[in-house]
Structures are given as structure tokens and as C-alpha cells.
Amino acid sequence: APLQLRELVNCRWAEEVTQQLDTLQLCNLNKHEENEKDKCENHHEKLSVFCWTCKKCICHQCALWGGMHGGHTFKPLAEIYEQHVTKVNEEVAKLRRRLMELISLVQEVVR
């Protein structure tokens, strides 16, 4: 249907989000084949955005046009992934140090 200029709405954040999504799509070209579990249930597209408000992974269509995430805060999924990997690695390092302490204590008890 034809649109009149007065019917259009200025969406200030749309350009920023589409640029971020383009960047995410370029990054995804370098990754391996997508698994079905990494796809949106609604749109069957790769999960590439993290909805900070809902604390869940969504596709870019859900972020832009899904309606369920209006006014929510989004972050690139790759960024959230890297943060979680870093945190898990830090926790593993702490557990390894604690294991070494416990092994040392057990050796002292044996002596």
C-alpha cells in the first residue's frame, strides 16, 4: 500500500542496530556450519543477539521486529560469549589452585 510521509515514524536506533547486525553477520561468515539448536525457534535464523533484559539469545529479527523485545537492551552474542568464556576460565584456574592446596594438605596429613 502506498505510504504518506506523515505515516512514517523516525526510528533513531534502527541504523545503529542494523550496523551492529551487519558486523555480527560478517563475523559469523568465518564460523563453522550452524547447528539447529543455535537457531531461532520463530525465524529459524542464527541466534546472534543477546537480550540483556530477558537474559536470552535471540535472532536479529526478534530484536528488530519480533515485538516481544521492544525497549529491551541488546548486546552482540559474541561479546557475551567471550565474557562467559573468560569468567569460566578464571573459575577453572581458581579450582585448580584449590585442588593443589588440597593435595598439599592431604600429603601433610599422610606425613
All heavy atoms as an XYZ file, in Angstrom:
911
protein
N       0.850     -1.180      0.000
C       0.000      0.000      0.000
C       0.889      1.235      0.000
O       1.951      1.230      0.622
C      -0.904     -0.007      1.213
N       0.502      2.265     -0.673
C       1.293      3.488     -0.683
C       1.319      4.131      0.705
O       0.343      4.062      1.444
C       0.581      4.390     -1.689
C      -0.657      3.685     -2.120
C      -0.664      2.329     -1.520
N       2.451      4.719      1.031
C       2.612      5.395      2.319
C       2.694      6.900      2.114
O       3.264      7.371      1.135
C       3.909      4.939      3.007
C       3.935      3.530      3.562
C       5.325      3.200      4.096
C       2.926      3.376      4.680
N       2.179      7.606      3.068
C       2.305      9.063      3.083
C       3.443      9.413      4.046
O       3.711      8.675      5.003
C       0.997      9.716      3.564
C      -0.197      9.400      2.688
C      -0.027      9.964      1.289
O       0.482     11.059      1.113
N      -0.451      9.196      0.293
N       4.111     10.521      3.817
C       5.226     10.939      4.658
C       4.793     11.074      6.115
O       5.522     10.705      7.026
C       5.808     12.258      4.139
C       7.094     12.727      4.805
C       8.181     11.672      4.684
C       7.560     14.028      4.227
N       3.582     11.530      6.354
C       3.090     11.707      7.721
C       2.876     10.367      8.442
O       2.768     10.317      9.660
C       1.807     12.532      7.724
C       0.676     11.904      6.956
C      -0.567     12.807      6.960
N      -1.525     12.367      5.982
C      -2.353     11.354      6.131
N      -2.327     10.656      7.248
N      -3.199     11.006      5.177
N       2.823      9.261      7.704
C       2.627      7.941      8.295
C       3.930      7.295      8.763
O       3.909      6.317      9.496
C       1.956      7.004      7.284
C       0.559      7.435      6.890
C      -0.022      6.542      5.816
O       0.602      6.446      4.732
O      -1.074      5.949      6.067
N       5.062      7.841      8.335
C       6.358      7.276      8.702
C       6.756      7.703     10.106
O       6.453      8.807     10.548
C       7.425      7.707      7.698
C       7.206      7.250      6.261
C       8.283      7.815      5.360
C       7.196      5.732      6.181
N       7.453      6.818     10.800
C       7.918      7.086     12.148
C       9.438      7.059     12.132
O      10.055      6.151     11.575
C       7.390      6.007     13.133
C       7.942      6.228     14.515
C       5.879      5.998     13.131
N      10.063      8.036     12.776
C      11.520      8.092     12.858
C      11.994      7.141     13.953
O      11.635      7.290     15.110
C      11.974      9.522     13.166
C      13.482      9.638     13.165
O      14.178      8.770     12.661
N      13.993     10.709     13.721
N      12.779      6.170     13.560
C      13.318      5.183     14.496
C      14.812      5.452     14.632
O      15.620      4.972     13.839
C      13.029      3.776     13.969
S      13.397      2.503     15.143
N      15.207      6.191     15.671
C      16.583      6.663     15.819
C      17.600      5.546     15.995
O      18.717      5.653     15.546
C      16.681      7.625     17.000
C      15.891      8.902     16.797
C      15.883      9.705     18.045
N      15.055      8.956     18.990
C      14.837      9.303     20.236
N      15.388     10.372     20.717
N      14.077      8.574     21.011
N      17.246      4.462     16.652
C      18.209      3.407     16.961
C      18.313      2.353     15.871
O      19.173      1.492     15.915
C      17.872      2.738     18.284
C      16.472      2.243     18.351
C      15.393      2.919     18.820
C      15.978      0.981     17.904
N      14.267      2.163     18.691
C      14.595      0.965     18.127
C      16.579     -0.124     17.322
C      13.804     -0.118     17.796
C      15.778     -1.210     16.992
C      14.413     -1.203     17.234
N      17.452      2.387     14.878
C      17.427      1.339     13.856
C      18.736      1.272     13.075
O      19.251      0.186     12.803
C      16.255      1.540     12.903
N      19.300      2.415     12.712
C      20.544      2.404     11.941
C      21.683      1.792     12.747
O      22.454      0.984     12.241
C      20.913      3.825     11.503
C      22.150      3.855     10.624
C      22.469      5.263     10.134
O      21.556      6.103     10.055
O      23.645      5.511      9.850
N      21.770      2.161     14.033
C      22.831      1.614     14.886
C      22.688      0.097     15.023
O      23.667     -0.633     14.904
C      22.759      2.274     16.261
C      23.803      1.745     17.234
C      23.649      2.361     18.611
O      23.063      3.455     18.735
O      24.120      1.724     19.564
N      21.477     -0.376     15.222
C      21.245     -1.811     15.385
C      21.551     -2.556     14.091
O      22.193     -3.606     14.112
C      19.794     -2.083     15.857
C      19.472     -3.562     15.808
C      19.591     -1.546     17.257
N      21.135     -2.006     12.955
C      21.405     -2.694     11.691
C      22.898     -2.741     11.393
O      23.389     -3.724     10.849
C      20.648     -2.048     10.513
O      20.937     -0.658     10.473
C      19.153     -2.247     10.632
N      23.637     -1.687     11.774
C      25.096     -1.721     11.592
C      25.714     -2.807     12.462
O      26.607     -3.536     12.021
C      25.705     -0.359     11.929
C      25.448      0.701     10.895
C      25.984      2.068     11.309
O      26.378      2.279     12.449
N      25.992      2.995     10.369
N      25.254     -2.917     13.703
C      25.766     -3.958     14.590
C      25.423     -5.344     14.050
O      26.240     -6.259     14.107
C      25.208     -3.779     16.000
C      25.758     -2.571     16.715
C      25.121     -2.372     18.080
O      24.192     -3.066     18.457
N      25.634     -1.412     18.819
N      24.231     -5.484     13.524
C      23.831     -6.772     12.968
C      24.652     -7.126     11.733
O      25.030     -8.285     11.553
C      22.340     -6.757     12.626
C      21.408     -6.690     13.832
C      19.974     -6.494     13.387
C      21.544     -7.927     14.687
N      24.943     -6.140     10.900
C      25.803     -6.384      9.737
C      27.178     -6.856     10.191
O      27.763     -7.770      9.608
C      25.921     -5.128      8.883
C      24.632     -4.807      8.134
O      23.773     -5.690      8.007
O      24.509     -3.654      7.670
N      27.713     -6.230     11.236
C      29.014     -6.630     11.773
C      28.953     -8.062     12.289
O      29.857     -8.859     12.035
C      29.430     -5.679     12.912
O      29.476     -4.349     12.391
C      30.784     -6.052     13.482
N      27.879     -8.383     13.010
C      27.725     -9.743     13.525
C      27.628    -10.760     12.393
O      28.203    -11.839     12.468
C      26.477     -9.839     14.403
C      26.570     -9.196     15.767
C      25.206     -9.197     16.441
C      27.588     -9.904     16.632
N      26.916    -10.405     11.330
C      26.776    -11.323     10.205
C      28.118    -11.550      9.524
O      28.428    -12.674      9.117
C      25.746    -10.792      9.215
C      24.331    -10.899      9.735
C      23.310    -10.254      8.825
O      23.648     -9.464      7.962
N      22.051    -10.581      9.031
N      28.956    -10.514      9.405
C      30.283    -10.683      8.820
C      31.141    -11.594      9.679
O      31.880    -12.435      9.169
C      30.966     -9.322      8.644
C      30.419     -8.431      7.539
C      31.104     -7.070      7.568
C      30.607     -9.087      6.184
N      31.034    -11.441     11.006
C      31.796    -12.297     11.913
C      31.338    -13.745     11.798
O      32.148    -14.661     11.875
C      31.627    -11.822     13.353
S      32.403    -10.248     13.695
N      30.058    -13.935     11.605
C      29.511    -15.290     11.530
C      29.931    -16.021     10.265
O      29.909    -17.248     10.218
C      27.988    -15.247     11.628
C      27.523    -14.927     13.021
O      28.226    -15.161     13.984
N      26.332    -14.375     13.130
N      30.322    -15.291      9.211
C      30.751    -15.948      7.978
C      32.004    -16.783      8.201
O      32.239    -17.756      7.494
C      31.017    -14.896      6.888
C      29.782    -14.165      6.359
C      30.204    -13.093      5.361
C      28.816    -15.145      5.713
N      32.805    -16.409      9.193
C      34.057    -17.116      9.459
C      33.865    -18.334     10.348
O      34.806    -19.074     10.576
C      35.056    -16.155     10.116
C      35.415    -15.017      9.202
O      35.436    -15.171      7.985
N      35.693    -13.864      9.763
N      32.672    -18.557     10.851
C      32.437    -19.671     11.773
C      31.960    -20.915     11.022
O      31.575    -20.855      9.874
C      31.431    -19.256     12.829
C      31.981    -18.134     13.690
C      31.168    -17.905     14.889
C      31.847    -16.799     15.683
N      31.257    -16.586     16.938
N      31.969    -22.046     11.730
C      31.563    -23.330     11.142
C      30.061    -23.388     10.880
O      29.311    -22.484     11.246
C      31.966    -24.469     12.083
C      33.443    -24.577     12.259
N      34.290    -24.968     11.252
C      34.230    -24.333     13.335
C      35.524    -24.962     11.692
N      35.514    -24.575     12.948
N      29.631    -24.485     10.304
C      28.228    -24.681      9.961
C      27.342    -24.542     11.198
O      27.693    -24.986     12.282
C      28.064    -26.088      9.361
C      26.693    -26.346      8.832
C      26.602    -27.711      8.169
O      27.650    -28.259      7.788
O      25.492    -28.212      8.053
N      26.189    -23.930     11.000
C      25.290    -23.657     12.109
C      24.535    -24.925     12.518
O      24.130    -25.729     11.696
C      24.280    -22.589     11.693
C      24.917    -21.297     11.278
C      23.917    -20.357     10.606
O      22.753    -20.730     10.438
O      24.342    -19.281     10.245
N      24.332    -25.063     13.820
C      23.542    -26.175     14.354
C      22.099    -25.721     14.515
O      21.821    -24.551     14.700
C      24.081    -26.603     15.722
C      25.453    -27.211     15.613
O      25.804    -27.762     14.580
N      26.238    -27.097     16.673
N      21.176    -26.669     14.470
C      19.767    -26.333     14.646
C      19.490    -25.736     16.018
O      18.632    -24.887     16.176
C      18.903    -27.570     14.428
C      18.697    -27.944     12.982
C      17.989    -26.862     12.185
O      16.944    -26.371     12.623
O      18.516    -26.507     11.118
N      20.223    -26.190     17.028
C      19.990    -25.668     18.379
C      20.413    -24.211     18.501
O      20.022    -23.538     19.439
C      20.701    -26.524     19.423
C      22.215    -26.443     19.355
C      22.854    -27.298     20.419
C      24.360    -27.156     20.349
N      25.027    -27.886     21.383
N      21.210    -23.709     17.570
C      21.653    -22.323     17.578
C      20.772    -21.440     16.699
O      21.179    -20.363     16.297
C      23.103    -22.219     17.097
C      24.075    -22.841     18.082
O      23.736    -22.958     19.270
O      25.171    -23.209     17.648
N      19.574    -21.920     16.390
C      18.670    -21.152     15.525
C      17.431    -20.734     16.293
O      16.989    -21.411     17.208
C      18.285    -21.967     14.298
C      19.445    -22.171     13.358
C      18.996    -22.712     12.041
C      20.198    -22.835     11.116
N      19.816    -23.180      9.779
N      16.868    -19.629     15.883
C      15.646    -19.093     16.475
C      14.476    -20.034     16.200
O      14.301    -20.502     15.079
C      15.373    -17.711     15.884
S      13.811    -16.988     16.401
N      13.685    -20.281     17.217
C      12.518    -21.141     17.060
C      11.472    -20.501     16.143
O      10.761    -21.203     15.431
C      11.885    -21.428     18.416
C      12.757    -22.244     19.334
C      12.136    -22.423     20.711
O      11.002    -21.972     20.927
O      12.810    -23.012     21.561
N      11.396    -19.173     16.172
C      10.382    -18.465     15.384
C      10.805    -18.216     13.944
O       9.999    -18.352     13.028
C      10.030    -17.126     16.037
C       9.482    -17.308     17.429
O       8.792    -18.275     17.714
N       9.800    -16.390     18.315
N      12.069    -17.826     13.740
C      12.520    -17.399     12.419
C      13.524    -18.350     11.774
O      13.937    -18.142     10.645
C      13.140    -15.994     12.511
C      12.197    -14.990     13.071
N      12.329    -14.500     14.361
C      11.115    -14.384     12.539
C      11.357    -13.627     14.584
N      10.608    -13.539     13.505
N      13.983    -19.359     12.505
C      14.966    -20.334     12.018
C      16.228    -19.648     11.511
O      16.836    -20.089     10.543
C      14.354    -21.244     10.950
C      13.122    -21.930     11.429
N      13.151    -22.931     12.372
C      11.812    -21.732     11.130
C      11.922    -23.334     12.626
N      11.088    -22.615     11.897
N      16.611    -18.566     12.169
C      17.850    -17.855     11.857
C      18.812    -18.023     13.012
O      18.410    -18.322     14.139
C      17.560    -16.371     11.628
C      16.766    -16.121     10.376
C      16.822    -14.667      9.955
O      17.718    -13.945     10.427
O      15.973    -14.283      9.157
N      20.082    -17.792     12.736
C      21.117    -17.935     13.759
C      20.881    -16.962     14.906
O      20.550    -15.802     14.694
C      22.492    -17.688     13.150
C      23.622    -17.885     14.151
C      24.938    -17.947     13.444
C      26.093    -18.045     14.409
N      26.049    -19.186     15.289
N      21.054    -17.461     16.129
C      20.966    -16.600     17.297
C      22.216    -15.731     17.326
O      23.321    -16.238     17.445
C      20.862    -17.444     18.567
C      19.675    -18.400     18.625
C      19.768    -19.285     19.857
C      18.368    -17.643     18.599
N      22.042    -14.432     17.192
C      23.201    -13.545     17.083
C      23.145    -12.361     18.028
O      24.081    -11.577     18.088
C      23.320    -13.034     15.643
O      22.138    -12.349     15.282
N      22.064    -12.237     18.769
C      21.877    -11.093     19.662
C      21.514    -11.628     21.042
O      20.811    -12.625     21.169
C      20.741    -10.175     19.145
C      20.531     -8.978     20.050
C      21.020     -9.726     17.725
N      22.011    -10.954     22.086
C      21.655    -11.321     23.444
C      20.753    -10.232     24.005
O      21.127     -9.065     24.043
C      22.904    -11.481     24.316
C      22.605    -11.950     25.708
C      22.367    -13.291     25.955
C      22.563    -11.058     26.751
C      22.089    -13.736     27.234
C      22.289    -11.491     28.049
C      22.054    -12.836     28.280
N      19.540    -10.598     24.408
C      18.616     -9.657     25.035
C      18.995     -9.584     26.507
O      18.779    -10.531     27.258
C      17.169    -10.087     24.862
S      16.014     -8.955     25.659
N      19.595     -8.477     26.899
C      20.076     -8.287     28.267
C      18.899     -8.254     29.234
O      18.994     -8.718     30.361
C      20.884     -6.994     28.335
C      21.703     -6.875     29.562
C      21.458     -6.060     30.620
C      22.911     -7.574     29.884
N      22.428     -6.215     31.574
C      23.333     -7.143     31.138
C      23.657     -8.531     29.214
C      24.479     -7.623     31.750
C      24.811     -9.011     29.816
C      25.199     -8.558     31.062
N      17.773     -7.718     28.797
C      16.592     -7.604     29.647
C      16.004     -8.978     29.963
O      15.703     -9.276     31.119
C      15.521     -6.726     28.953
O      16.129     -5.492     28.559
C      14.356     -6.443     29.865
N      15.862     -9.832     28.951
C      15.278    -11.173     29.125
C      16.326    -12.215     29.500
O      15.977    -13.329     29.867
C      14.591    -11.617     27.837
S      13.176    -10.615     27.378
N      17.612    -11.875     29.340
C      18.718    -12.807     29.601
C      18.610    -14.042     28.718
O      18.730    -15.172     29.174
C      18.770    -13.224     31.075
C      18.903    -12.099     32.042
C      20.276    -11.508     32.026
C      20.460    -10.527     33.164
N      21.113     -9.324     32.798
N      18.362    -13.809     27.402
C      18.284    -14.946     26.481
C      18.799    -14.554     25.108
O      18.834    -13.381     24.748
C      16.869    -15.510     26.411
C      15.847    -14.589     25.802
C      14.458    -15.194     25.828
C      14.221    -16.029     24.611
N      12.880    -16.552     24.482
N      19.186    -15.567     24.345
C      19.688    -15.375     22.991
C      18.506    -15.292     22.032
O      17.559    -16.068     22.150
C      20.579    -16.546     22.583
S      21.974    -16.784     23.679
N      18.612    -14.354     21.095
C      17.561    -14.179     20.104
C      18.207    -13.895     18.753
O      19.393    -13.605     18.672
C      16.583    -13.043     20.483
C      17.336    -11.714     20.641
C      15.811    -13.381     21.737
C      16.432    -10.528     20.915
N      17.419    -13.981     17.692
C      17.929    -13.638     16.367
C      17.704    -12.142     16.122
O      17.000    -11.479     16.887
C      17.247    -14.480     15.280
S      15.546    -14.006     14.909
N      18.304    -11.619     15.055
C      18.185    -10.185     14.800
C      16.755     -9.789     14.438
O      16.321     -8.684     14.726
C      19.174     -9.731     13.724
C      18.840    -10.181     12.342
N      19.144    -11.437     11.884
C      18.198     -9.548     11.337
C      18.717    -11.559     10.642
N      18.136    -10.445     10.278
N      15.990    -10.706     13.850
C      14.596    -10.385     13.524
C      13.762    -10.226     14.795
O      12.921     -9.334     14.883
C      13.990    -11.454     12.622
C      14.485    -11.357     11.198
C      13.630    -12.190     10.253
O      12.429    -12.277     10.414
N      14.275    -12.780      9.273
N      14.011    -11.087     15.773
C      13.307    -10.946     17.054
C      13.665     -9.616     17.707
O      12.807     -8.961     18.298
C      13.674    -12.088     18.002
S      12.957    -13.682     17.591
N      14.934     -9.222     17.591
C      15.384     -7.970     18.202
C      14.741     -6.762     17.542
O      14.352     -5.810     18.213
C      16.909     -7.866     18.114
N      14.612     -6.813     16.218
C      14.100     -5.650     15.490
C      12.589     -5.644     15.340
O      11.946     -4.616     15.522
C      14.739     -5.575     14.099
C      16.216     -5.226     14.072
C      16.739     -5.305     12.651
C      16.446     -3.846     14.639
N      12.019     -6.795     14.974
C      10.610     -6.804     14.599
C       9.766     -7.802     15.367
O       8.583     -7.944     15.094
C      10.466     -7.100     13.107
C      11.226     -6.129     12.275
C      10.917     -4.824     12.047
C      12.437     -6.374     11.570
N      11.867     -4.242     11.257
C      12.810     -5.177     10.933
C      13.246     -7.487     11.409
C      13.953     -5.058     10.151
C      14.387     -7.376     10.637
C      14.726     -6.171     10.018
N      10.353     -8.528     16.304
C       9.609     -9.578     16.993
C       8.476     -9.080     17.867
O       7.525     -9.789     18.116
N       8.577     -7.842     18.354
C       7.527     -7.294     19.193
C       7.654     -7.649     20.659
O       7.209     -6.907     21.518
N       8.272     -8.775     20.972
C       8.392     -9.205     22.366
C       9.555     -8.530     23.083
O       9.644     -8.591     24.301
C       8.568    -10.724     22.427
C       7.360    -11.488     21.932
S       7.627    -13.267     21.916
C       8.032    -13.593     23.610
N      10.447     -7.894     22.345
C      11.647     -7.314     22.952
C      11.704     -5.793     22.770
O      12.787     -5.208     22.813
C      12.895     -7.973     22.361
C      12.945     -9.449     22.607
N      13.370     -9.994     23.793
C      12.562    -10.496     21.831
C      13.282    -11.307     23.723
N      12.788    -11.641     22.547
N      10.573     -5.175     22.575
C      10.524     -3.726     22.400
C      11.044     -3.001     23.639
O      10.635     -3.305     24.753
N      11.965     -2.073     23.446
C      12.520     -1.304     24.561
C      13.568     -2.045     25.373
O      14.042     -1.528     26.375
N      13.914     -3.252     24.968
C      14.916     -4.034     25.705
C      16.327     -3.604     25.312
O      16.538     -2.953     24.306
C      14.733     -5.524     25.426
C      13.490     -6.093     26.035
N      13.227     -7.440     26.038
C      12.438     -5.515     26.654
C      12.059     -7.659     26.633
N      11.565     -6.498     27.007
N      17.290     -4.028     26.114
C      18.694     -3.747     25.855
C      19.325     -4.962     25.192
O      19.129     -6.089     25.649
C      19.434     -3.447     27.174
O      18.776     -2.357     27.818
C      20.883     -3.095     26.932
N      20.081     -4.738     24.101
C      20.710     -5.827     23.365
C      22.223     -5.694     23.392
O      22.757     -4.596     23.457
C      20.249     -5.832     21.902
C      18.767     -5.882     21.740
C      18.089     -4.797     21.240
C      18.061     -7.013     22.097
C      16.714     -4.826     21.095
C      16.694     -7.056     21.962
C      16.014     -5.957     21.457
N      22.896     -6.829     23.320
C      24.345     -6.875     23.169
C      24.659     -7.950     22.131
O      23.922     -8.917     22.002
C      25.033     -7.214     24.492
C      24.925     -6.116     25.521
C      25.991     -6.251     26.543
C      25.932     -5.039     27.453
N      27.104     -4.892     28.249
N      25.784     -7.777     21.428
C      26.179     -8.825     20.476
C      26.447    -10.128     21.226
O      27.112    -10.138     22.257
C      27.460     -8.279     19.842
C      27.447     -6.813     20.110
C      26.679     -6.631     21.387
N      25.930    -11.219     20.708
C      26.081    -12.511     21.363
C      27.549    -12.908     21.490
O      27.950    -13.479     22.504
C      25.299    -13.581     20.595
C      25.214    -14.957     21.232
C      24.611    -14.879     22.631
C      24.392    -15.887     20.364
N      28.363    -12.563     20.504
C      29.792    -12.900     20.552
C      30.471    -12.239     21.751
O      31.329    -12.842     22.397
C      30.475    -12.473     19.254
N      30.069    -11.008     22.054
C      30.644    -10.288     23.199
C      30.279    -10.977     24.511
O      31.131    -11.175     25.379
C      30.121     -8.849     23.198
C      30.594     -8.000     24.350
C      29.969     -6.614     24.306
O      29.839     -6.038     23.215
O      29.612     -6.107     25.389
N      29.034    -11.357     24.655
C      28.575    -12.052     25.865
C      29.270    -13.399     25.987
O      29.696    -13.802     27.076
C      27.041    -12.232     25.833
C      26.341    -10.874     25.776
C      26.553    -13.043     27.025
C      26.604     -9.970     26.953
N      29.422    -14.094     24.868
C      30.110    -15.386     24.855
C      31.545    -15.234     25.374
O      31.988    -15.998     26.230
C      30.109    -15.959     23.441
C      30.914    -17.217     23.294
C      30.412    -18.450     23.702
C      32.197    -17.180     22.761
C      31.162    -19.600     23.583
C      32.953    -18.335     22.635
C      32.429    -19.547     23.055
O      33.162    -20.680     22.947
N      32.266    -14.242     24.866
C      33.652    -14.027     25.293
C      33.724    -13.707     26.787
O      34.630    -14.178     27.481
C      34.304    -12.914     24.478
C      34.574    -13.288     23.032
C      35.462    -14.510     22.879
O      36.415    -14.683     23.668
O      35.199    -15.321     21.979
N      32.782    -12.938     27.293
C      32.752    -12.623     28.725
C      32.555    -13.887     29.550
O      33.227    -14.078     30.572
C      31.641    -11.620     29.031
C      31.901    -10.229     28.522
C      30.703     -9.304     28.724
O      29.660     -9.703     29.245
N      30.857     -8.068     28.302
N      31.662    -14.762     29.097
C      31.414    -16.002     29.829
C      32.611    -16.944     29.760
O      32.946    -17.591     30.753
C      30.147    -16.698     29.303
C      28.897    -16.099     29.834
N      28.176    -15.173     29.141
C      28.251    -16.283     31.010
C      27.134    -14.808     29.854
N      27.152    -15.456     30.996
N      33.262    -17.027     28.609
C      34.445    -17.875     28.477
C      35.536    -17.396     29.432
O      36.172    -18.198     30.128
C      34.954    -17.904     27.014
C      36.346    -18.498     26.918
C      33.985    -18.688     26.138
N      35.742    -16.094     29.487
C      36.745    -15.522     30.391
C      36.422    -15.858     31.840
O      37.300    -16.279     32.604
C      36.831    -13.990     30.201
O      37.168    -13.716     28.846
C      37.848    -13.379     31.135
N      35.166    -15.697     32.218
C      34.755    -15.979     33.594
C      34.934    -17.459     33.931
O      35.432    -17.800     35.007
C      33.303    -15.557     33.806
C      32.850    -15.646     35.232
C      31.482    -15.042     35.425
C      31.100    -15.086     36.889
N      29.849    -14.410     37.158
N      34.558    -18.342     33.013
C      34.720    -19.784     33.249
C      36.197    -20.136     33.386
O      36.585    -20.900     34.281
C      34.055    -20.604     32.116
C      34.488    -22.053     32.155
C      32.543    -20.497     32.204
N      37.045    -19.570     32.538
C      38.486    -19.836     32.628
C      39.067    -19.359     33.953
O      39.927    -20.025     34.541
C      39.223    -19.201     31.455
C      39.000    -19.951     30.164
O      38.696    -21.145     30.165
N      39.124    -19.259     29.046
N      38.595    -18.214     34.436
C      39.054    -17.716     35.741
C      38.635    -18.664     36.861
O      39.424    -18.956     37.773
C      38.494    -16.311     36.006
C      39.085    -15.238     35.131
C      38.344    -13.912     35.252
O      37.324    -13.828     35.973
O      38.796    -12.953     34.602
N      37.404    -19.161     36.792
C      36.919    -20.079     37.820
C      37.672    -21.406     37.772
O      37.979    -21.994     38.813
C      35.409    -20.306     37.673
C      34.566    -19.089     37.987
C      34.731    -18.591     39.413
O      34.827    -19.402     40.340
O      34.787    -17.367     39.585
N      37.983    -21.891     36.580
C      38.760    -23.130     36.438
C      40.145    -22.943     37.058
O      40.641    -23.836     37.769
C      38.857    -23.548     34.950
C      39.919    -24.614     34.747
C      37.508    -24.048     34.455
N      40.751    -21.797     36.823
C      42.070    -21.525     37.409
C      41.993    -21.514     38.937
O      42.866    -22.078     39.616
C      42.614    -20.196     36.886
N      40.943    -20.929     39.491
C      40.769    -20.924     40.957
C      40.604    -22.346     41.481
O      41.172    -22.702     42.519
C      39.527    -20.109     41.341
C      39.700    -18.619     41.214
C      38.404    -17.929     41.622
C      38.436    -16.456     41.327
N      37.141    -15.799     41.663
N      39.809    -23.148     40.773
C      39.605    -24.537     41.198
C      40.896    -25.338     41.135
O      41.167    -26.166     42.013
C      38.523    -25.201     40.343
C      37.098    -24.714     40.599
C      36.148    -25.260     39.545
C      36.638    -25.113     41.990
N      41.702    -25.102     40.120
C      42.990    -25.809     40.020
C      43.907    -25.428     41.182
O      44.583    -26.289     41.755
C      43.667    -25.502     38.687
C      43.028    -26.245     37.539
C      43.811    -26.075     36.256
N      43.191    -26.886     35.215
C      43.051    -26.515     33.972
N      43.497    -25.341     33.573
N      42.471    -27.310     33.100
N      43.938    -24.124     41.526
C      44.758    -23.692     42.674
C      44.266    -24.346     43.957
O      45.054    -24.818     44.779
C      44.733    -22.172     42.802
C      45.554    -21.458     41.750
C      45.750    -19.983     42.068
N      44.513    -19.222     42.072
C      43.968    -18.645     41.004
N      44.566    -18.746     39.828
N      42.835    -17.984     41.103
N      42.947    -24.395     44.133
C      42.375    -25.006     45.333
C      42.680    -26.500     45.374
O      42.980    -27.052     46.437
C      40.858    -24.762     45.363
C      40.188    -25.333     46.570
C      40.606    -24.616     47.843
N      39.879    -25.182     48.962
C      40.379    -25.336     50.165
N      41.598    -24.916     50.435
N      39.665    -25.867     51.116
N      42.631    -27.168     44.226
C      42.963    -28.589     44.161
C      44.404    -28.818     44.606
O      44.687    -29.745     45.374
C      42.750    -29.129     42.745
C      43.149    -30.585     42.512
C      42.337    -31.528     43.395
C      42.992    -30.940     41.044
N      45.307    -27.966     44.123
C      46.714    -28.112     44.509
C      46.881    -27.899     46.019
O      47.654    -28.611     46.674
C      47.586    -27.122     43.738
C      47.577    -27.372     42.231
S      47.953    -29.075     41.800
C      49.702    -29.074     41.979
N      46.139    -26.947     46.594
C      46.187    -26.729     48.041
C      45.694    -27.962     48.795
O      46.307    -28.391     49.778
C      45.316    -25.530     48.437
C      45.837    -24.190     47.986
C      44.826    -23.072     48.237
O      43.812    -23.307     48.924
O      45.065    -21.973     47.735
N      44.603    -28.541     48.316
C      44.047    -29.718     48.976
C      44.991    -30.915     48.876
O      45.148    -31.670     49.840
C      42.680    -30.052     48.387
C      41.569    -29.046     48.710
C      40.303    -29.377     47.928
C      41.283    -29.022     50.200
N      45.607    -31.089     47.710
C      46.576    -32.178     47.547
C      47.736    -31.989     48.514
O      48.177    -32.944     49.174
C      47.078    -32.243     46.084
C      45.963    -32.769     45.188
C      48.324    -33.135     45.971
C      46.274    -32.689     43.693
N      48.188    -30.755     48.655
C      49.284    -30.458     49.588
C      48.860    -30.772     51.028
O      49.632    -31.353     51.796
C      49.673    -28.997     49.451
O      50.651    -28.666     50.380
N      47.640    -30.389     51.392
C      47.148    -30.658     52.754
C      47.027    -32.153     53.021
O      47.361    -32.639     54.096
C      45.798    -29.965     52.971
C      45.846    -28.443     53.076
C      44.438    -27.869     53.082
C      46.599    -28.012     54.311
N      46.554    -32.901     52.025
C      46.433    -34.357     52.174
C      47.815    -34.970     52.379
O      48.001    -35.855     53.225
C      45.708    -34.983     50.944
C      45.853    -36.486     50.925
C      44.246    -34.589     50.950
N      48.801    -34.499     51.626
C      50.175    -35.010     51.773
C      50.728    -34.719     53.169
O      51.416    -35.544     53.748
C      51.076    -34.425     50.691
C      50.776    -34.975     49.311
C      51.571    -34.271     48.221
O      52.161    -33.219     48.433
N      51.560    -34.864     47.031
N      50.376    -33.545     53.700
C      50.823    -33.205     55.060
C      50.178    -34.137     56.079
O      50.844    -34.584     57.032
C      50.487    -31.757     55.394
C      51.411    -30.749     54.770
C      51.078    -29.339     55.202
O      50.741    -29.136     56.390
O      51.156    -28.448     54.335
N      48.905    -34.424     55.908
C      48.195    -35.313     56.832
C      48.795    -36.719     56.761
O      49.001    -37.369     57.785
C      46.681    -35.338     56.513
C      45.980    -36.466     57.273
C      46.046    -34.005     56.850
N      49.127    -37.182     55.564
C      49.732    -38.502     55.410
C      51.075    -38.553     56.126
O      51.406    -39.542     56.765
C      49.860    -38.860     53.904
C      50.719    -40.096     53.710
C      48.476    -39.056     53.304
N      51.867    -37.487     56.010
C      53.167    -37.445     56.699
C      52.949    -37.424     58.185
O      53.580    -37.965     58.995
C      53.963    -36.200     56.288
C      54.707    -36.412     54.996
C      55.614    -35.255     54.684
N      54.953    -34.510     53.606
C      54.956    -33.206     53.454
N      55.569    -32.449     54.286
N      54.352    -32.656     52.452
